[in-house]
Amino acid sequence: MTDDQHQYHVVVNDEEQYSIWASDSDLPAGWHPAGFSGDRAACLAHIEEAWTDMRPRSLRERIATSG
């Protein structure tokens, strides 16, 4: 495993799915900053805490309204 010294942003899309993106790169369409930046390990740890339900938002909403 390499020693990654890059800085990343935690990003989230409209379905509330999380990822990390290099700080020096433009975000792809549909992704927005989630308000956390750091090295890869810190960003992944943040996602582990923040992303508690991995189902897409649209699925969660559909289940909530059908039950």
N, C-alpha and C positions, 0 to 999 in steps of 0.2 A: 504494500500500500504506500502511495506517495504522500509526502508531507505537503498538503494543500495550504498555501498561504494566501489564497484569494479571499476577498470579502464578498459576501452574498447578501441578498435581500430575501426575506420570506415573502412569497407572493401568493395570492389567492385569486381564483376565478369566480365567475358568477354562480357557479354550482357549489361554491365554498370548498373547493378542493385546493390543497396547499402544495407548494413546491418551493424550490430555491432557485435563484437566478443570479448570475454573476453581476456584481455591482457596477461594473464598467460596460455592461451591455444593455441595449434598449430592451424593454419588456416586450414580449410578443403580444399581439392583439388578444384581448379578452382577459388579460392578467393584470392585477393591481397590487401595489405594495400593501403588505399586511402590518407594517409598522415595526418590523424587527429586522435588524441587520447584524452581521457578525461573520465569524469564520464558519466553515461548513458544519463542523460538529455542533456549534452553538445554534445554528439555524435549524438543523435537524432535531436537536433536543427541544427547541421551541415548538416545532411542528408536532412532535410527539405529545407535548402537553396540550396544545391548542386544538388539534384535530382529533376530537374524541369520537366522532361518528363519521366513518369514511364513506357513507352513502352520499351520493350527490343530493344537493338541496331539493331538486325537483322530485326526486323519489321520496324523500322524507315528507315533503308537502303532500304528495299524492297519497301516501299511506295515511297521513294524519286526517285527510279529508274523506277518505273512504271508510274509515272505521268509526 
